[in-house]
Amino acid sequence: MPGRRSRENSEWRDESIKIAQTLRQARKGRGLTQEDLAVQSGVKLSSLRAIEDGRVTEPGIFKVVLLAKALSIDLNDLLRNVHPPHSRLDA
């Protein structure tokens, strides 16, 4: 299923953790629970939890966009410190 990889050895693992940390920090900074954010964004609570917990290492772009919009985070700011793994650049 595209956008929902959850393998521990994913080459995107470190990058998805950066996204998860930014989302969690923004959510908590706005005083929202995961339930609140799920309702406001339209993303399933189980998906949000999996993203924040790092169980989904390649979250779908549409879910990330919905979460960023609900948190009023510019997508560029959210992805600023995310860099593609080197193996993808070498192909």
N, CA, C and O atoms as a GROMACS GRO file, in nm:
protein
  364
    1MET      N    1   0.084  -0.118   0.000
    1MET     CA    2   0.000   0.000   0.000
    1MET      C    3   0.089   0.124   0.000
    1MET      O    4   0.169   0.142   0.092
    2PRO      N    5   0.078   0.210  -0.099
    2PRO     CA    6   0.164   0.328  -0.108
    2PRO      C    7   0.146   0.419   0.013
    2PRO      O    8   0.034   0.440   0.062
    3GLY      N    9   0.258   0.473   0.061
    3GLY     CA   10   0.251   0.571   0.167
    3GLY      C   11   0.231   0.516   0.306
    3GLY      O   12   0.210   0.593   0.400
    4ARG      N   13   0.238   0.384   0.321
    4ARG     CA   14   0.211   0.330   0.454
    4ARG      C   15   0.312   0.222   0.489
    4ARG      O   16   0.273   0.117   0.541
    5ARG      N   17   0.436   0.243   0.463
    5ARG     CA   18   0.537   0.145   0.496
    5ARG      C   19   0.566   0.150   0.644
    5ARG      O   20   0.577   0.258   0.702
    6SER      N   21   0.580   0.035   0.705
    6SER     CA   22   0.605   0.033   0.848
    6SER      C   23   0.718  -0.063   0.882
    6SER      O   24   0.724  -0.115   0.994
    7ARG      N   25   0.806  -0.086   0.790
    7ARG     CA   26   0.919  -0.175   0.816
    7ARG      C   27   1.022  -0.103   0.901
    7ARG      O   28   1.051   0.015   0.879
    8GLU      N   29   1.076  -0.175   0.997
    8GLU     CA   30   1.178  -0.118   1.085
    8GLU      C   31   1.303  -0.077   1.009
    8GLU      O   32   1.369   0.019   1.049
    9ASN      N   33   1.337  -0.146   0.903
    9ASN     CA   34   1.461  -0.117   0.831
    9ASN      C   35   1.441  -0.020   0.715
    9ASN      O   36   1.528  -0.011   0.628
   10SER      N   37   1.331   0.051   0.712
   10SER     CA   38   1.308   0.147   0.605
   10SER      C   39   1.418   0.251   0.604
   10SER      O   40   1.460   0.300   0.709
   11GLU      N   41   1.465   0.284   0.484
   11GLU     CA   42   1.570   0.384   0.473
   11GLU      C   43   1.520   0.525   0.507
   11GLU      O   44   1.599   0.617   0.520
   12TRP      N   45   1.388   0.541   0.522
   12TRP     CA   46   1.328   0.669   0.558
   12TRP      C   47   1.302   0.682   0.707
   12TRP      O   48   1.247   0.783   0.751
   13ARG      N   49   1.339   0.582   0.786
   13ARG     CA   50   1.305   0.578   0.928
   13ARG      C   51   1.345   0.707   1.002
   13ARG      O   52   1.262   0.767   1.070
   14ASP      N   53   1.470   0.748   0.988
   14ASP     CA   54   1.516   0.868   1.059
   14ASP      C   55   1.440   0.993   1.016
   14ASP      O   56   1.411   1.081   1.097
   15GLU      N   57   1.408   0.999   0.888
   15GLU     CA   58   1.336   1.116   0.837
   15GLU      C   59   1.192   1.119   0.886
   15GLU      O   60   1.140   1.226   0.918
   16SER      N   61   1.128   1.004   0.893
   16SER     CA   62   0.990   1.000   0.942
   16SER      C   63   0.984   1.035   1.090
   16SER      O   64   0.885   1.091   1.137
   17ILE      N   65   1.089   1.002   1.164
   17ILE     CA   66   1.093   1.039   1.306
   17ILE      C   67   1.099   1.191   1.321
   17ILE      O   68   1.038   1.246   1.412
   18LYS      N   69   1.171   1.258   1.231
   18LYS     CA   70   1.176   1.404   1.235
   18LYS      C   71   1.036   1.463   1.212
   18LYS      O   72   0.996   1.556   1.281
   19ILE      N   73   0.964   1.408   1.115
   19ILE     CA   74   0.828   1.454   1.088
   19ILE      C   75   0.740   1.428   1.210
   19ILE      O   76   0.664   1.516   1.251
   20ALA      N   77   0.749   1.310   1.266
   20ALA     CA   78   0.668   1.273   1.382
   20ALA      C   79   0.694   1.367   1.499
   20ALA      O   80   0.600   1.412   1.565
   21GLN      N   81   0.820   1.398   1.525
   21GLN     CA   82   0.854   1.486   1.636
   21GLN      C   83   0.799   1.627   1.614
   21GLN      O   84   0.749   1.690   1.707
   22THR      N   85   0.809   1.675   1.491
   22THR     CA   86   0.757   1.809   1.460
   22THR      C   87   0.606   1.813   1.476
   22THR      O   88   0.552   1.908   1.533
   23LEU      N   89   0.538   1.712   1.426
   23LEU     CA   90   0.392   1.708   1.439
   23LEU      C   91   0.350   1.700   1.585
   23LEU      O   92   0.260   1.772   1.628
   24ARG      N   93   0.414   1.613   1.661
   24ARG     CA   94   0.380   1.597   1.803
   24ARG      C   95   0.404   1.726   1.880
   24ARG      O   96   0.320   1.768   1.961
   25GLN      N   97   0.517   1.789   1.854
   25GLN     CA   98   0.551   1.914   1.922
   25GLN      C   99   0.447   2.023   1.890
   25GLN      O  100   0.403   2.096   1.979
   26ALA      N  101   0.410   2.033   1.763
   26ALA     CA  102   0.311   2.133   1.722
   26ALA      C  103   0.175   2.103   1.785
   26ALA      O  104   0.106   2.194   1.831
   27ARG      N  105   0.138   1.977   1.785
   27ARG     CA  106   0.008   1.938   1.844
   27ARG      C  107   0.003   1.973   1.991
   27ARG      O  108  -0.093   2.034   2.038
   28LYS      N  109   0.106   1.933   2.064
   28LYS     CA  110   0.109   1.961   2.208
   28LYS      C  111   0.120   2.111   2.235
   28LYS      O  112   0.061   2.161   2.331
   29GLY      N  113   0.195   2.182   2.152
   29GLY     CA  114   0.208   2.327   2.168
   29GLY      C  115   0.077   2.400   2.151
   29GLY      O  116   0.059   2.510   2.203
   30ARG      N  117  -0.014   2.340   2.078
   30ARG     CA  118  -0.146   2.399   2.058
   30ARG      C  119  -0.248   2.345   2.157
   30ARG      O  120  -0.366   2.379   2.151
   31GLY      N  121  -0.201   2.261   2.249
   31GLY     CA  122  -0.290   2.207   2.352
   31GLY      C  123  -0.390   2.105   2.300
   31GLY      O  124  -0.497   2.088   2.358
   32LEU      N  125  -0.356   2.038   2.191
   32LEU     CA  126  -0.446   1.940   2.131
   32LEU      C  127  -0.408   1.799   2.172
   32LEU      O  128  -0.290   1.768   2.187
   33THR      N  129  -0.507   1.716   2.189
   33THR     CA  130  -0.484   1.573   2.207
   33THR      C  131  -0.475   1.509   2.069
   33THR      O  132  -0.509   1.572   1.968
   34GLN      N  133  -0.431   1.386   2.064
   34GLN     CA  134  -0.431   1.315   1.937
   34GLN      C  135  -0.573   1.303   1.884
   34GLN      O  136  -0.595   1.312   1.763
   35GLU      N  137  -0.668   1.284   1.973
   35GLU     CA  138  -0.808   1.273   1.932
   35GLU      C  139  -0.855   1.404   1.868
   35GLU      O  140  -0.922   1.402   1.764
   36ASP      N  141  -0.820   1.517   1.931
   36ASP     CA  142  -0.857   1.648   1.875
   36ASP      C  143  -0.801   1.665   1.734
   36ASP      O  144  -0.872   1.704   1.642
   37LEU      N  145  -0.673   1.635   1.718
   37LEU     CA  146  -0.608   1.652   1.588
   37LEU      C  147  -0.667   1.558   1.484
   37LEU      O  148  -0.683   1.596   1.368
   38ALA      N  149  -0.699   1.437   1.524
   38ALA     CA  150  -0.759   1.343   1.430
   38ALA      C  151  -0.892   1.398   1.377
   38ALA      O  152  -0.919   1.390   1.257
   39VAL      N  153  -0.972   1.452   1.465
   39VAL     CA  154  -1.101   1.508   1.424
   39VAL      C  155  -1.081   1.630   1.335
   39VAL      O  156  -1.145   1.642   1.230
   40GLN      N  157  -0.992   1.719   1.375
   40GLN     CA  158  -0.970   1.843   1.299
   40GLN      C  159  -0.908   1.818   1.162
   40GLN      O  160  -0.936   1.890   1.067
   41SER      N  161  -0.824   1.716   1.152
   41SER     CA  162  -0.754   1.690   1.026
   41SER      C  163  -0.828   1.594   0.935
   41SER      O  164  -0.809   1.596   0.813
   42GLY      N  165  -0.912   1.510   0.993
   42GLY     CA  166  -0.978   1.406   0.913
   42GLY      C  167  -0.892   1.281   0.896
   42GLY      O  168  -0.928   1.192   0.820
   43VAL      N  169  -0.780   1.276   0.967
   43VAL     CA  170  -0.692   1.158   0.964
   43VAL      C  171  -0.736   1.064   1.076
   43VAL      O  172  -0.761   1.108   1.189
   44LYS      N  173  -0.746   0.936   1.045
   44LYS     CA  174  -0.788   0.840   1.147
   44LYS      C  175  -0.694   0.846   1.267
   44LYS      O  176  -0.573   0.862   1.252
   45LEU      N  177  -0.752   0.832   1.385
   45LEU     CA  178  -0.674   0.836   1.509
   45LEU      C  179  -0.565   0.729   1.507
   45LEU      O  180  -0.452   0.756   1.550
   46SER      N  181  -0.596   0.611   1.460
   46SER     CA  182  -0.496   0.504   1.456
   46SER      C  183  -0.379   0.539   1.364
   46SER      O  184  -0.264   0.506   1.393
   47SER      N  185  -0.408   0.607   1.254
   47SER     CA  186  -0.302   0.650   1.162
   47SER      C  187  -0.215   0.757   1.227
   47SER      O  188  -0.092   0.753   1.217
   48LEU      N  189  -0.279   0.853   1.292
   48LEU     CA  190  -0.206   0.959   1.360
   48LEU      C  191  -0.114   0.901   1.468
   48LEU      O  192   0.003   0.940   1.478
   49ARG      N  193  -0.166   0.810   1.546
   49ARG     CA  194  -0.086   0.747   1.651
   49ARG      C  195   0.033   0.672   1.591
   49ARG      O  196   0.145   0.680   1.643
   50ALA      N  197   0.010   0.600   1.484
   50ALA     CA  198   0.117   0.524   1.420
   50ALA      C  199   0.225   0.616   1.364
   50ALA      O  200   0.344   0.585   1.371
   51ILE      N  201   0.185   0.730   1.309
   51ILE     CA  202   0.282   0.826   1.256
   51ILE      C  203   0.362   0.886   1.371
   51ILE      O  204   0.485   0.890   1.366
   52GLU      N  205   0.293   0.933   1.474
   52GLU     CA  206   0.362   0.996   1.587
   52GLU      C  207   0.451   0.897   1.662
   52GLU      O  208   0.556   0.935   1.715
   53ASP      N  209   0.411   0.773   1.667
   53ASP     CA  210   0.490   0.671   1.738
   53ASP      C  211   0.604   0.616   1.655
   53ASP      O  212   0.686   0.538   1.704
   54GLY      N  213   0.611   0.657   1.529
   54GLY     CA  214   0.718   0.610   1.442
   54GLY      C  215   0.697   0.471   1.385
   54GLY      O  216   0.790   0.410   1.331
   55ARG      N  217   0.575   0.420   1.396
   55ARG     CA  218   0.547   0.287   1.341
   55ARG      C  219   0.524   0.292   1.190
   55ARG      O  220   0.538   0.189   1.123
   56VAL      N  221   0.491   0.407   1.138
   56VAL     CA  222   0.478   0.425   0.993
   56VAL      C  223   0.598   0.507   0.950
   56VAL      O  224   0.610   0.624   0.986
   57THR      N  225   0.686   0.445   0.874
   57THR     CA  226   0.811   0.512   0.839
   57THR      C  227   0.804   0.591   0.709
   57THR      O  228   0.896   0.667   0.678
   58GLU      N  229   0.699   0.572   0.634
   58GLU     CA  230   0.680   0.650   0.512
   58GLU      C  231   0.534   0.692   0.504
   58GLU      O  232   0.457   0.637   0.426
   59PRO      N  233   0.496   0.792   0.588
   59PRO     CA  234   0.355   0.832   0.589
   59PRO      C  235   0.314   0.892   0.456
   59PRO      O  236   0.393   0.957   0.388
   60GLY      N  237   0.190   0.870   0.420
   60GLY     CA  238   0.139   0.923   0.294
   60GLY      C  239   0.138   1.074   0.293
   60GLY      O  240   0.108   1.138   0.395
   61ILE      N  241   0.171   1.132   0.180
   61ILE     CA  242   0.180   1.277   0.168
   61ILE      C  243   0.046   1.344   0.198
   61ILE      O  244   0.044   1.453   0.255
   62PHE      N  245  -0.064   1.282   0.160
   62PHE     CA  246  -0.194   1.344   0.184
   62PHE      C  247  -0.225   1.353   0.332
   62PHE      O  248  -0.283   1.451   0.379
   63LYS      N  249  -0.187   1.250   0.407
   63LYS     CA  250  -0.207   1.255   0.553
   63LYS      C  251  -0.119   1.362   0.616
   63LYS      O  252  -0.163   1.436   0.704
   64VAL      N  253   0.004   1.371   0.570
   64VAL     CA  254   0.095   1.473   0.623
   64VAL      C  255   0.041   1.612   0.593
   64VAL      O  256   0.047   1.701   0.678
   65VAL      N  257  -0.010   1.633   0.473
   65VAL     CA  258  -0.066   1.763   0.436
   65VAL      C  259  -0.187   1.795   0.523
   65VAL      O  260  -0.200   1.908   0.572
   66LEU      N  261  -0.276   1.699   0.543
   66LEU     CA  262  -0.393   1.723   0.628
   66LEU      C  263  -0.354   1.758   0.771
   66LEU      O  264  -0.412   1.849   0.831
   67LEU      N  265  -0.256   1.687   0.825
   67LEU     CA  266  -0.211   1.715   0.961
   67LEU      C  267  -0.146   1.852   0.970
   67LEU      O  268  -0.171   1.927   1.064
   68ALA      N  269  -0.062   1.886   0.872
   68ALA     CA  270   0.004   2.016   0.872
   68ALA      C  271  -0.099   2.129   0.863
   68ALA      O  272  -0.087   2.229   0.934
   69LYS      N  273  -0.198   2.112   0.778
   69LYS     CA  274  -0.302   2.216   0.764
   69LYS      C  275  -0.380   2.232   0.895
   69LYS      O  276  -0.407   2.344   0.937
   70ALA      N  277  -0.416   2.122   0.957
   70ALA     CA  278  -0.492   2.129   1.082
   70ALA      C  279  -0.411   2.197   1.192
   70ALA      O  280  -0.468   2.259   1.282
   71LEU      N  281  -0.279   2.185   1.186
   71LEU     CA  282  -0.191   2.246   1.286
   71LEU      C  283  -0.140   2.384   1.243
   71LEU      O  284  -0.064   2.447   1.316
   72SER      N  285  -0.182   2.428   1.125
   72SER     CA  286  -0.136   2.556   1.069
   72SER      C  287   0.016   2.560   1.056
   72SER      O  288   0.079   2.661   1.086
   73ILE      N  289   0.073   2.449   1.010
   73ILE     CA  290   0.216   2.440   0.985
   73ILE      C  291   0.237   2.445   0.834
   73ILE      O  292   0.171   2.372   0.760
   74ASP      N  293   0.326   2.530   0.790
   74ASP     CA  294   0.361   2.534   0.649
   74ASP      C  295   0.433   2.404   0.615
   74ASP      O  296   0.523   2.362   0.687
   75LEU      N  297   0.394   2.341   0.508
   75LEU     CA  298   0.453   2.213   0.469
   75LEU      C  299   0.604   2.225   0.448
   75LEU      O  300   0.678   2.132   0.480
   76ASN      N  301   0.649   2.336   0.396
   76ASN     CA  302   0.793   2.357   0.378
   76ASN      C  303   0.865   2.357   0.513
   76ASN      O  304   0.975   2.302   0.525
   77ASP      N  305   0.805   2.417   0.614
   77ASP     CA  306   0.865   2.418   0.747
   77ASP      C  307   0.868   2.277   0.806
   77ASP      O  308   0.965   2.238   0.869
   78LEU      N  309   0.761   2.203   0.784
   78LEU     CA  310   0.753   2.067   0.836
   78LEU      C  311   0.862   1.978   0.776
   78LEU      O  312   0.920   1.894   0.845
   79LEU      N  313   0.889   1.997   0.649
   79LEU     CA  314   0.982   1.911   0.578
   79LEU      C  315   1.123   1.969   0.564
   79LEU      O  316   1.208   1.911   0.497
   80ARG      N  317   1.146   2.083   0.624
   80ARG     CA  318   1.274   2.153   0.610
   80ARG      C  319   1.396   2.067   0.643
   80ARG      O  320   1.496   2.074   0.573
   81ASN      N  321   1.389   1.987   0.748
   81ASN     CA  322   1.504   1.907   0.791
   81ASN      C  323   1.497   1.762   0.745
   81ASN      O  324   1.572   1.677   0.794
   82VAL      N  325   1.408   1.734   0.653
   82VAL     CA  326   1.393   1.598   0.601
   82VAL      C  327   1.472   1.588   0.471
   82VAL      O  328   1.454   1.668   0.379
   83HIS      N  329   1.560   1.489   0.466
   83HIS     CA  330   1.645   1.471   0.348
   83HIS      C  331   1.633   1.329   0.296
   83HIS      O  332   1.629   1.234   0.375
   84PRO      N  333   1.626   1.313   0.164
   84PRO     CA  334   1.614   1.177   0.109
   84PRO      C  335   1.736   1.093   0.142
   84PRO      O  336   1.849   1.143   0.147
   85PRO      N  337   1.713   0.964   0.164
   85PRO     CA  338   1.825   0.875   0.188
   85PRO      C  339   1.921   0.876   0.068
   85PRO      O  340   1.877   0.892  -0.046
   86HIS      N  341   2.049   0.859   0.093
   86HIS     CA  342   2.149   0.865  -0.013
   86HIS      C  343   2.129   0.758  -0.119
   86HIS      O  344   2.157   0.782  -0.237
   87SER      N  345   2.081   0.640  -0.081
   87SER     CA  346   2.066   0.534  -0.179
   87SER      C  347   1.966   0.572  -0.288
   87SER      O  348   1.978   0.525  -0.401
   88ARG      N  349   1.868   0.654  -0.256
   88ARG     CA  350   1.772   0.698  -0.357
   88ARG      C  351   1.833   0.802  -0.450
   88ARG      O  352   1.796   0.811  -0.567
   89LEU      N  353   1.926   0.880  -0.398
   89LEU     CA  354   1.990   0.982  -0.480
   89LEU      C  355   2.090   0.923  -0.578
   89LEU      O  356   2.116   0.981  -0.683
   90ASP      N  357   2.145   0.809  -0.542
   90ASP     CA  358   2.248   0.746  -0.626
   90ASP      C  359   2.190   0.670  -0.744
   90ASP      O  360   2.264   0.632  -0.835
   91ALA      N  361   2.060   0.646  -0.743
   91ALA     CA  362   1.999   0.564  -0.848
   91ALA      C  363   1.992   0.636  -0.981
   91ALA      O  364   1.943   0.580  -1.079
   0.00000   0.00000   0.00000
